[in-house]
Amino acid sequence: MHTQLIDLIRLFRKTRRSGHGSYLNHNSRFLPVVALFGSLLVTGNAQAMLVNIDFQPADSEVYNGQGVLGTAADQVWNSVDEYGATNLLLSTGSSGSGISVSTSMDTSYSNLSQTATYVRTNTLLADRIYGSNNNGLGTETIVLSGLTPNSAYSVALYNGFYAQSYSVNGQSATTDPVAASSANNDFPNWTAGVEYALLPNVLSDSYGHLVIQTTPIDGVTGFTPRNSAIAALQIQDTSTGIPSVVPVPPALYLFATGIIGLVGIARRGRKQTGRPS
């Protein structure tokens, strides 16, 4: 904003220094000033906000790589255990998002450890948080807060071991991973409905919350008992990317309007000076 304001002042000075010319030429020199002021009001397309969460024990290795949402530049993941976290980092690592996560799950586990019963290698899918509600058979809840109320988000949910049914603010999906291999697979060798589930355009509620419910189901891997669990999630704001009007401070608006008026006065003064007495 400050750079644009400096450019506006430079253009005004250049217009005043210009020599006499026709009425059209004066207006032509004036048009860039108007165009630049207009550019202060409107921004271009904004990149959609993306937050990545790797659920795991606090001492486990956090995933560093691409997910099914975002691009190769979105490789920063937040390490979150069963105690949740606040002000999660954006996927680029540039700043905090203001988004927080909490959960009813009460335990975390990693199969990355060489002491685990079944060692797996993918740092996103091989660790997880899970719940003991009804001996692991009950529905557990994950709450994302700090979102824009009543806005659309895409949500990707990951699991490397346990088949799950997910419900997110009225939408549902399932994952059914193969315990012997899924948590060894690396991106992009993940399959929808197996290692991850994708829910596009889920609406946050009027408080800016997304409530994710996860329930264990029978799957291709017959764990006994089943467990309500999740390995990771991504949330991306799908309501951005539209040109938006940026509020301009009143003082800046008045300043720019004054410049436009001064340009007009200067032009009229030059015309009057050139008239015969």
SEKELUM-882604 format. One line per field, with one value per atom (N, C-alpha, C): x, y, z; atom name. Coordinates in steps of 0.1 Angstrom, whole numbers, plus 5000, padded with zeros to 4 digits. Atoms other than C-alpha are relative to their C-alpha. Layout:
N
u [X,...]
v [Y,...]
w [Z,...]
atom [CA,...]
// end
This chain:
277
u [5008,5000,5009,4991,5028,5007,4993,5046,4991,5009,5015,4997,5002,5010,5012,4988,5046,4999,5001,5040,4989,5010,5008,5005,4994,5027,5010,4991,5054,4993,5008,5028,4994,5006,5012,5011,4989,5046,5004,4997,5053,4990,5011,5019,5002,4999,5026,5012,4989,5060,4999,5002,5046,4998,5001,5047,4986,5013,5017,4996,5004,4997,4985,5014,4962,4992,5008,4933,5000,4999,4935,5013,4987,4972,5000,5000,4966,4992,5008,4939,5007,4993,4961,5011,4990,4988,4993,5007,4962,4994,5007,4947,5008,4993,4976,4998,5003,4969,4987,5014,4932,5001,4999,4942,5007,4993,4967,4992,5009,4942,4990,5010,4917,5007,4994,4943,5002,5000,4944,4988,5013,4908,4998,5003,4909,5012,4989,4932,4998,5002,4939,4995,5005,4931,5009,4993,4941,5002,4998,4957,4992,5009,4934,5009,4993,4945,4999,4999,4957,5007,4994,4965,5001,4997,4981,5002,4998,4979,5004,4995,4999,4998,5003,4984,5010,4990,5010,5004,4994,5028,5009,4992,5047,5015,4986,5081,5002,4999,5073,5004,4995,5087,4988,5010,5065,5002,4999,5057,5004,4996,5073,4999,5002,5058,4986,5013,5028,4989,5012,4993,4991,5010,4962,4995,5004,4953,5013,4989,4977,5010,4990,5009,5013,4987,5046,5005,4996,5050,4994,5008,5026,5005,4994,5049,5002,4999,5047,4988,5010,5027,5001,5000,5017,4999,5000,5025,4990,5010,4995,4997,5003,4989,4986,5014,4957,4996,5004,4959,4997,5004,4953,5011,4990,4970,4992,5006,4963,5008,4993,4972,5009,4992,4983,5006,4993,5008,4994,5005,4998,5010,4992,5011,5013,4987,5038,5009,4992,5051,5002,4998,5047,4995,5005,5026,4990,5010,5000,4987,5013,4965,4989,5011,4945,4990,5009,4929,5006,4997,4929,4993,5006,4922,4999,5002,4908,4994,5006,4897,4996,5004,4880,5009,4990,4907,5010,4992,4929,5014,4987,4959,5006,4993,4985,5010,4991,5007,5008,4992,5035,5005,4994,5044,5014,4986,5076,5011,4990,5094,5004,4995,5116,4996,5005,5102,4985,5014,5066,4998,5003,5049,5001,5000,5044,5006,4993,5070,4996,5004,5058,5009,4990,5077,4995,5004,5055,4996,5001,5057,4986,5014,5021,4991,5010,5003,5003,4996,5023,4998,5003,5013,4986,5014,4980,4996,5007,4957,4988,5012,4929,4993,5008,4901,4997,5003,4892,4985,5014,4855,4993,5007,4835,5011,4989,4868,5005,4996,4877,4990,5010,4845,4990,5009,4827,5004,4998,4825,5009,4991,4853,4998,5003,4852,5013,4989,4877,4993,5006,4868,5011,4991,4885,4993,5006,4878,5009,4993,4889,4998,5002,4875,4990,5010,4854,4986,5013,4818,4993,5008,4795,5008,4992,4823,5003,4997,4833,5014,4986,4863,5000,4998,4877,5008,4993,4888,5005,4995,4911,5004,4998,4912,5008,4990,4940,5000,4999,4943,5009,4992,4970,4998,5003,4956,4985,5013,4920,4989,5011,4889,4991,5008,4868,4988,5011,4835,5001,4999,4837,4987,5011,4810,5004,4995,4818,4989,5010,4790,4990,5010,4765,5005,4994,4789,5007,4994,4803,5009,4990,4831,5006,4994,4851,5015,4987,4887,5001,4999,4896,5015,4986,4934,5004,4994,4954,5011,4990,4973,5014,4987,5001,5008,4993,5009,4997,5004,4990,5010,4991,5013,5015,4987,5043,5000,5002,5029,5003,4997,5042,4992,5007,5025,5008,5015,5012,4993,5006,5005,4990,5011,4975,4987,5013,4940,4988,5012,4907,4992,5007,4887,5008,4991,4917,5009,4992,4944,4994,5005,4924,4985,5013,4889,5000,5000,4882,4986,5013,4852,5001,4999,4849,4988,5010,4830,4991,5007,4821,4998,5002,4805,5003,4998,4817,4987,5012,4790,5000,5001,4779,5011,4990,4806,5014,4986,4835,5006,4995,4837,4997,5003,4840,5001,5001,4830,5002,4998,4845,4998,5002,4832,5005,4994,4851,4996,5005,4837,5006,4994,4855,4989,5008,4840,5008,4994,4847,5007,4992,4874,5007,4993,4897,5010,4991,4920,4991,5009,4901,5006,4995,4914,4990,5008,4901,5007,5012,4892,5003,4998,4886,5003,4997,4897,4996,5003,4884,5013,4986,4916,5001,4998,4929,5015,4985,4965,5003,4997,4962,4988,5010,4940,5005,4998,4941,4987,5012,4917,5004,4996,4917,4987,5011,4895,4997,5004,4877,4991,5008,4858,5009,4991,4889,5004,4997,4905,4991,5008,4879,5004,4996,4888,4992,5008,4878,5004,4997,4875,5007,4992,4901,4996,5004,4888,5012,4990,4908,4998,5002,4914,4995,5006,4893,5011,4989,4925,5006,4994,4940,4991,5010,4908,5000,5000,4907,5012,4987,4944,5000,5000,4940,4990,5010,4908,5006,4994,4927,5010,4990,4955,4993,5008,4929,4995,5004,4915,5011,4988,4949,5004,4996,4957,4990,5009,4925,5002,4998,4932,5013,4988,4967,4998,5003,4954,4993,5008,4929,5008,4992,4955,5009,4991,4978,4992,5008,4950,4996,5003,4940,5012,4988,4976,5003,4997,4979,4990,5010,4948,5005,4997,4953,4992,5006,4945,4991]
v [4988,5000,5012,4989,5024,5003,4999,5017,5006,4995,5024,5015,4986,5057,5009,4993,5068,5002,5000,5059,5011,4991,5080,5015,4986,5111,5003,4998,5106,5003,4997,5105,5014,4987,5136,5011,4990,5155,5000,5001,5142,5007,4993,5155,5015,4985,5190,5005,4995,5192,4999,5001,5183,5013,4987,5211,5002,4998,5227,4991,5009,5206,5001,5000,5199,4995,5005,5192,4985,5014,5156,4995,5004,5154,5001,4998,5168,4988,5011,5142,4987,5012,5114,4999,5001,5123,4998,5002,5123,4986,5013,5089,4990,5009,5069,5002,4997,5087,4994,5006,5076,4985,5014,5041,4994,5005,5037,5001,4998,5051,4988,5011,5025,4987,5013,4997,4999,5000,5007,4993,5005,4996,4985,5014,4961,4992,5010,4932,4990,5011,4904,4987,5012,4867,4996,5004,4855,4985,5014,4822,4994,5006,4798,4996,5003,4794,4985,5015,4758,4998,5004,4743,4985,5015,4708,4996,5006,4687,4986,5014,4656,4996,5005,4638,4989,5009,4620,5002,4997,4616,5012,4988,4647,4998,5003,4630,4993,5007,4615,5009,4992,4626,5006,4993,4652,4998,5002,4647,5014,4989,4671,4997,5004,4668,5005,4995,4674,4990,5007,4663,5000,5000,4658,5014,4986,4695,5008,4991,4722,4996,5002,4722,4995,5004,4712,5011,4989,4746,4999,5001,4735,4988,5012,4712,5002,4998,4726,4994,5007,4704,5003,4997,4711,4986,5012,4683,5002,4999,4678,4987,5013,4652,5001,5001,4643,5013,4989,4676,5012,4989,4698,5010,4989,4730,5013,4987,4767,5007,4991,4792,4991,5009,4765,5007,4994,4774,4998,5003,4779,4990,5010,4753,5004,4994,4776,5003,4996,4783,5015,4986,4820,5007,4994,4828,4991,5008,4815,5003,4999,4809,5005,4997,4817,4988,5012,4782,4991,5009,4759,4986,5013,4722,4993,5007,4702,4986,5013,4666,4992,5008,4641,4987,5011,4615,5002,4999,4607,4993,5008,4586,5003,4999,4588,4989,5012,4561,5002,5000,4558,4986,5012,4529,5002,4997,4547,4995,5005,4535,4986,5014,4505,4990,5009,4491,4997,5002,4492,4985,5013,4459,4998,5000,4467,5013,4988,4492,5004,4994,4515,5012,4990,4542,5013,4987,4570,5008,4992,4598,5006,4995,4610,4989,5010,4577,4990,5011,4556,5004,4997,4576,5007,4996,4588,5003,4999,4598,4991,5008,4576,5001,4998,4574,4986,5012,4549,5000,4999,4559,4987,5013,4526,4990,5009,4507,5002,4997,4524,4999,5002,4516,5011,4988,4549,5010,4989,4580,5011,4989,4606,5013,4987,4643,5008,4990,4668,5013,4987,4705,5009,4989,4731,5013,4987,4766,5012,4989,4801,5002,4999,4797,5012,4990,4823,4994,5006,4817,4998,5002,4802,5001,5000,4797,4986,5014,4768,4996,5006,4746,4986,5014,4715,4993,5007,4689,4986,5013,4659,4993,5007,4632,4987,5011,4605,4989,5011,4571,4989,5010,4545,4986,5013,4516,4997,5004,4518,5005,4996,4519,5009,4990,4549,5006,4992,4567,5014,4986,4605,5007,4991,4630,5014,4986,4667,5010,4990,4693,4996,5004,4672,4992,5008,4655,4988,5012,4620,4993,5007,4598,4989,5011,4567,4999,5005,4555,4985,5014,4518,4996,5003,4515,4985,5014,4482,5001,4998,4479,4995,5006,4458,5009,4992,4485,5014,4986,4518,5010,4991,4534,4999,5000,4525,5008,4993,4544,5015,4986,4578,5007,4992,4607,4999,5000,4605,4987,5014,4568,4998,5001,4574,5000,5002,4564,5005,4995,4582,4988,5011,4559,4989,5009,4540,5007,4993,4562,5014,4987,4594,5001,4996,4609,5015,4986,4642,5005,4994,4664,5014,4986,4695,5009,4990,4726,4997,5002,4718,5014,4987,4748,5001,4998,4761,5005,4996,4769,5015,4986,4804,5005,4996,4803,4998,5002,4795,4987,5014,4758,4990,5012,4726,4988,5011,4695,4987,5013,4662,4989,5012,4630,4987,5012,4597,4988,5013,4562,4988,5012,4529,4991,5009,4505,4988,5012,4470,5004,4997,4472,4988,5011,4451,4994,5005,4448,4998,5003,4431,5001,4998,4447,4996,5003,4434,5005,4992,4457,5010,4988,4484,5012,4988,4519,5012,4987,4554,5008,4995,4570,5009,4991,4597,5003,4998,4601,5015,4986,4636,5006,4993,4662,5013,4987,4692,5008,4992,4721,5012,4989,4746,5009,4991,4777,5001,5000,4773,5013,4989,4806,5012,4990,4827,4998,5001,4833,5009,4991,4859,5014,4987,4895,5007,4995,4914,5015,4986,4951,5001,4998,4962,5014,4987,4990,5009,4989,5022,5010,4991,5044,5014,4987,5077,5010,4990,5098,4998,5002,5081,5003,4996,5085,5015,4985,5122,5006,4996,5126,4998,5002,5110,5009,4991,5130,5014,4986,5162,5001,5000,5152,5002,4999,5148,5014,4986,5182,5010,4991,5199,4999,5002,5184,5008,4992,5199,5015,4986,5233,5005,4996,5233,5001,5000,5225,5013,4988,5253,5013,4988,5278,5002,4999,5270,5005,4995,5276,5014,4986,5309,5009,4992,5321,5003,4999,5315,5009,4992,5337,5014,4986,5372,5009,4991,5401,5010]
w [5000,5000,5000,4999,5009,4987,5013,4976,4990,5010,4956,5003,4997,4975,4995,5006,4966,4985,5014,4930,4996,5003,4931,5001,4998,4944,4988,5011,4917,4987,5012,4890,5000,4999,4902,4997,5003,4902,4985,5014,4867,4992,5007,4856,5000,4998,4870,4992,5008,4853,4985,5015,4819,4994,5007,4793,4995,5005,4777,4989,5010,4754,4998,5002,4742,5012,4989,4765,5001,5000,4754,5006,4995,4762,5016,4986,4797,5007,4995,4803,4999,5002,4790,5011,4989,4815,5014,4988,4842,5002,4999,4834,5009,4991,4851,5014,4986,4883,5005,4997,4882,5001,5000,4873,5012,4988,4901,5012,4988,4927,5000,5001,4914,5005,4996,4920,5015,4985,4957,5005,4995,4960,4998,5004,4944,5000,5000,4950,4989,5010,4926,5007,4994,4932,5012,4988,4967,5000,4999,4973,5011,4990,4992,5012,4988,5028,5002,4997,5037,5013,4987,5071,5000,5000,5074,5015,4987,5106,5000,4998,5114,5014,4986,5144,5004,4996,5164,5014,4987,5197,4999,5000,5207,4996,5004,5201,4987,5012,5168,4989,5011,5134,4992,5008,5117,4985,5015,5080,4994,5007,5056,4985,5014,5021,4996,5006,4999,5004,4998,5006,4988,5012,4983,4998,5002,4989,4999,5001,4979,4989,5010,4958,5007,4994,4963,5009,4991,4981,5014,4987,5009,5008,4993,5029,5015,4986,5064,5007,4992,5088,5014,4986,5123,5008,4992,5148,5011,4990,5170,5007,4993,5197,5005,4995,5217,5008,4992,5236,4991,5009,5205,4998,5002,5194,4996,5004,5188,4989,5010,5160,4991,5009,5136,4989,5011,5110,4986,5013,5074,4993,5007,5049,4994,5005,5036,5012,4989,5071,5002,5000,5065,5013,4989,5095,5007,4993,5120,4993,5007,5107,5009,4991,5138,5003,4998,5136,5011,4989,5166,4998,5001,5169,5014,4987,5199,4996,5002,5202,5012,4989,5224,5001,4999,5216,5011,4988,5245,4999,5001,5232,4986,5013,5205,4999,5002,5189,4987,5012,5163,4996,5005,5142,4992,5006,5130,5009,4991,5161,4997,5003,5156,5011,4989,5189,4998,5003,5174,4996,5004,5168,4985,5015,5131,4996,5004,5118,4987,5013,5090,4998,5004,5071,4997,5004,5060,5012,4988,5085,5002,4999,5078,5005,4998,5079,5011,4990,5104,5014,4986,5135,5000,4999,5148,5014,4987,5177,4999,5000,5188,5013,4988,5214,5007,4993,5241,5004,4998,5241,4997,5002,5245,4995,5004,5243,4986,5013,5211,4989,5010,5194,4998,5001,5200,4990,5009,5179,5008,4995,5186,4992,5006,5178,4999,5003,5163,4997,5002,5164,4995,5005,5142,5003,4997,5154,4995,5005,5144,4985,5014,5109,4997,5003,5090,5000,4999,5099,4987,5012,5073,4987,5012,5048,4995,5006,5025,5001,4998,5032,4994,5004,5016,5012,4989,5042,4995,5003,5036,5013,4988,5063,4996,5003,5065,5010,4991,5080,4994,5005,5077,5005,4994,5098,5001,4996,5109,4990,5008,5087,5008,4993,5096,4992,5006,5088,5006,4996,5089,4997,5002,5093,5003,4998,5089,4996,5002,5093,4988,5010,5072,4989,5010,5048,5006,4995,5051,4990,5009,5037,5009,4993,5046,4995,5004,5046,5004,4997,5045,4996,5003,5046,5002,4999,5042,5010,4989,5075,4996,5004,5059,4991,5010,5033,4999,5002,5034,5007,4993,5060,4995,5007,5038,4987,5013,5008,5001,5000,4999,4990,5010,4981,4987,5003,4953,5000,5001,4958,5011,4991,4980,4992,5007,4970,5008,4994,4978,5005,4994,5001,5006,4994,5011,5011,4991,5027,5004,4997,5026,4995,5005,5022,4998,5003,5006,5000,4999,5015,4995,5005,4993,5004,4997,5002,5012,4987,5038,5006,4995,5054,5015,4986,5088,5006,4994,5113,5003,4997,5125,5010,4990,5152,4994,5007,5127,5004,4996,5137,4989,5007,5118,5010,4990,5138,4992,5007,5125,5010,4992,5139,4993,5006,5133,5008,4993,5140,4993,5007,5134,4994,5007,5109,4996,5005,5096,4987,5012,5069,4994,5007,5047,5010,4989,5078,5012,4989,5106,5013,4986,5137,5011,4988,5170,5013,5003,5186,4989,5009,5160,5009,4992,5170,4992,5006,5163,5000,5001,5150,4987,5011,5126,4999,5001,5112,4996,5005,5096,4994,5008,5081,4994,5006,5058,4999,5002,5057,4991,5010,5028,4998,5002,5024,4985,5014,4991,4996,5003,4994,4996,5005,4986,4985,5014,4952,4992,5008,4942,5003,4997,4937,5010,4989,4968,5002,4998,4977,5013,4988,5002,5006,4994,5026,5000,5001,5020,5012,4989,5051,4994,5004,5048,4997,5003,5050,4987,5013,5020,4989,5011,5000,4998,5001,5008,4994,5006,5000,4985,5015,4966,4993,5006,4959,4999,5000,4968,4989,5011,4943,4987,5012,4916,4998,5001,4924,4996,5002,4924,4985,5014,4890,4991,5008,4876,5001,4998,4892,4992,5007,4878,4985,5014,4843,4996,5003,4844,5001,4998,4857,4988,5012,4827,4989,5011,4803,5001,4999,4818,4998,5001,4819,4985,5014,4782,4992,5007,4773,4998,5002,4758,5009,4991,4782,4992]
atom [N,CA,C,N,CA,C,N,CA,C,N,CA,C,N,CA,C,N,CA,C,N,CA,C,N,CA,C,N,CA,C,N,CA,C,N,CA,C,N,CA,C,N,CA,C,N,CA,C,N,CA,C,N,CA,C,N,CA,C,N,CA,C,N,CA,C,N,CA,C,N,CA,C,N,CA,C,N,CA,C,N,CA,C,N,CA,C,N,CA,C,N,CA,C,N,CA,C,N,CA,C,N,CA,C,N,CA,C,N,CA,C,N,CA,C,N,CA,C,N,CA,C,N,CA,C,N,CA,C,N,CA,C,N,CA,C,N,CA,C,N,CA,C,N,CA,C,N,CA,C,N,CA,C,N,CA,C,N,CA,C,N,CA,C,N,CA,C,N,CA,C,N,CA,C,N,CA,C,N,CA,C,N,CA,C,N,CA,C,N,CA,C,N,CA,C,N,CA,C,N,CA,C,N,CA,C,N,CA,C,N,CA,C,N,CA,C,N,CA,C,N,CA,C,N,CA,C,N,CA,C,N,CA,C,N,CA,C,N,CA,C,N,CA,C,N,CA,C,N,CA,C,N,CA,C,N,CA,C,N,CA,C,N,CA,C,N,CA,C,N,CA,C,N,CA,C,N,CA,C,N,CA,C,N,CA,C,N,CA,C,N,CA,C,N,CA,C,N,CA,C,N,CA,C,N,CA,C,N,CA,C,N,CA,C,N,CA,C,N,CA,C,N,CA,C,N,CA,C,N,CA,C,N,CA,C,N,CA,C,N,CA,C,N,CA,C,N,CA,C,N,CA,C,N,CA,C,N,CA,C,N,CA,C,N,CA,C,N,CA,C,N,CA,C,N,CA,C,N,CA,C,N,CA,C,N,CA,C,N,CA,C,N,CA,C,N,CA,C,N,CA,C,N,CA,C,N,CA,C,N,CA,C,N,CA,C,N,CA,C,N,CA,C,N,CA,C,N,CA,C,N,CA,C,N,CA,C,N,CA,C,N,CA,C,N,CA,C,N,CA,C,N,CA,C,N,CA,C,N,CA,C,N,CA,C,N,CA,C,N,CA,C,N,CA,C,N,CA,C,N,CA,C,N,CA,C,N,CA,C,N,CA,C,N,CA,C,N,CA,C,N,CA,C,N,CA,C,N,CA,C,N,CA,C,N,CA,C,N,CA,C,N,CA,C,N,CA,C,N,CA,C,N,CA,C,N,CA,C,N,CA,C,N,CA,C,N,CA,C,N,CA,C,N,CA,C,N,CA,C,N,CA,C,N,CA,C,N,CA,C,N,CA,C,N,CA,C,N,CA,C,N,CA,C,N,CA,C,N,CA,C,N,CA,C,N,CA,C,N,CA,C,N,CA,C,N,CA,C,N,CA,C,N,CA,C,N,CA,C,N,CA,C,N,CA,C,N,CA,C,N,CA,C,N,CA,C,N,CA,C,N,CA,C,N,CA,C,N,CA,C,N,CA,C,N,CA,C,N,CA,C,N,CA,C,N,CA,C,N,CA,C,N,CA,C,N,CA,C,N,CA,C,N,CA,C,N,CA,C,N,CA,C,N,CA,C,N,CA,C,N,CA,C,N,CA,C,N,CA,C,N,CA,C,N,CA,C,N,CA,C,N,CA,C,N,CA,C,N,CA,C,N,CA,C,N,CA,C,N,CA,C,N,CA,C,N,CA,C,N,CA,C,N,CA,C,N,CA,C,N,CA,C,N,CA,C,N,CA,C,N,CA,C,N,CA,C,N,CA,C,N,CA,C,N,CA,C,N,CA,C,N,CA,C,N,CA,C,N,CA,C,N,CA,C,N,CA,C,N,CA,C,N,CA,C,N,CA,C,N,CA,C,N,CA,C,N,CA,C,N,CA,C,N,CA,C,N,CA,C,N,CA,C,N,CA,C,N,CA,C,N,CA,C,N,CA,C,N,CA,C,N,CA,C,N,CA,C,N,CA,C,N,CA,C,N,CA,C,N,CA,C,N,CA,C,N,CA,C,N,CA,C,N,CA,C,N,CA,C,N,CA,C,N,CA,C,N,CA,C,N,CA,C,N,CA,C,N,CA,C,N,CA,C,N,CA,C,N,CA,C,N,CA,C,N,CA,C,N,CA,C,N,CA,C,N,CA,C,N,CA,C,N,CA,C,N,CA,C,N,CA,C,N,CA,C,N,CA,C]
// end
